[in-house]
Each structure stands twice: as C-alpha cells, then as structure tokens.
Amino acid sequence: MPQSPLLVKAAAGRQICDITPESAGWTHVGFRALRLEAGAIESFETGSRELCLVVLTGTVDVTVGGATHAGLGSRESVFEEKSPDALYVPGGETVVITARGAAEVALCTAPYEGGKSVRRIDGSSMRRSVRGQGSNTRYVCDVLMADDPTADHLLVTEVITPGGHSSSYPPHKHDRDVPPEETLLEETYYHRLNPPQGFAFQRVYTDDRSLDEACVVEDHDVVMVPRGYHPCVAPHGYDLYYLNVMAGPGRAWHFRNDPAHEWMLQTPPKA
C-alpha cells in the first residue's frame, strides 16, 4: 500500500522534519523538529512568520534580539508528567538556539501580522487537564491556546494518550470558517511513542469521503490535517504523545464532531 500523502516520515539526523505551507499545500501552519547534540547551535530568521519554540526534551538557551532566554526546558522525556517550556517570537527576529545537552525542539510557525513581543512561556504557567473518560481518557497541556493573546494565529497544545486509548475522539473537524459553530484551522500532529518501537493509527476523513486516509505512525512521524476528522488510536502497550500545531485565518478553536459518533458524548439518562 502506498504511503499516505498526509504522513511525513521522520528523518534521521539533526532535522527530523520540515513542513512548510508550500510543502503541505496549505496557507498557515509550518512545523519543524530538530535533534540537537550538546553544544549544537541553530540560527534562523523568523521573517514574515511568528514562532512558538517548544522545548520537547533537554535544555536550551535561546537568544532573540540580543537578549538570552536561558535554561528553557527541564524534562528528559515528553512522557514525563511535566509541561514543556516554550518561547514565543514574533516575525522579523533572529533566533539563535544553543543546546546545553542533547535536546529536541519543535518550531511551530504561522503568518505574522505585527504588534507582538517576545515572551517566555514557562511550563509552570501552562494549563493541564484530563479529557474524556474510560478508554477515551487523555492528558492535555495547553502550551499556547486561544485564551492567551500572545500570538496572532498560532495554537499549540500537547496530548498524551495511554496505550489502548483513543484520542481526538469522537472524531472532530475544523475546516469551515463559520464561528462559533466551527473555525478553519490547519493542523499538524507530531507523534512520539513510548516505548519508541511502537506505532499508532490516525485516520483523516471527510463526510463525503473525498479525503479518507489511514496512517500508521511511528516515533517522530507527522500527520498533516488539511481538513476533515482526524481521530487517533494508541495500541495496547504503547503510550502516544503528540504535539498539535493549529493555525487559520482567525485564532479561535471551534470544532464539529462527526454526527455519526457524537452519541457517545451524551450523558446516559438517569434511572
């Protein structure tokens, strides 16, 4: 079976993936993930895009506009019960990342309109929550969501789904700009597995099935969601982590559940 065009397989070496609006065939979301060795330096310009730099593992120092934001990141694994540190950087800036030890960083980008400032986002300030119930339970950390006015377009969150559980479920979508019913948001899922030799499944489909892709994801793979519903399933024995990056013409997250599966959210009538 040919590989889904929505699945971006992880690359070996320093750059794990590099998804641009041009390569994805959409307008807003960019996503890049890097493995950095101790002492490694990565520098780049944000240009016309805003950036949310998420320190997935390890510790880095990040210099922007002559100011150094030291000691970002404190966890060894994305599966720790600990939030990441992040740094928001507006467009038109030079960014220099220096790894203190082995580190993994995510670079989440979207179009920049102007008027924003550099902001350090410590993990201790991030909202953590439990979503779902039973085998649909998952654990959420909001890195940069709509109630935080820091960004123009970016929405960033991370989720841990225990083995044997489903996530982004019941299936939901956000591909029409008709708020408050639904907002148009492109999205990437950056997947990690624990233990790392595991795998998980993600389906991306539309009501009319003009898009219907089933992806087998492995450690460090990315699934792109241009439109449609996009549930995930973690097999028994393998916990699933993903970092979500969303962006669209606005900055609100309103979604529509698949009507065929929305029944499971209804509260059973009392006896």
Secondary structure, DSSP 8 states (H G I E B T S, - for coil): ----TTEE---SSSEEEEE-HHHHTSSS-EEEEEEE-TT-EEEEE-TTEEEEEEEEES-EEEEETTEEEEEE---S-TTSSS--EEEEE-SS-EEEEEESSSEEEEEEEEE--S----EEE-GGGSEEEEES-GGG-EEEEEEE-TT-TT-SS-EEEEEEE-TT-EES-S-EE--S-BTTTB---EEEEEEEEESTT-EEEEEEE-TTSSSEEEEEEETT-EEEESSSB--EE--TT-EEEEEEEEE-SS-----EE-TTTGGGGS-----
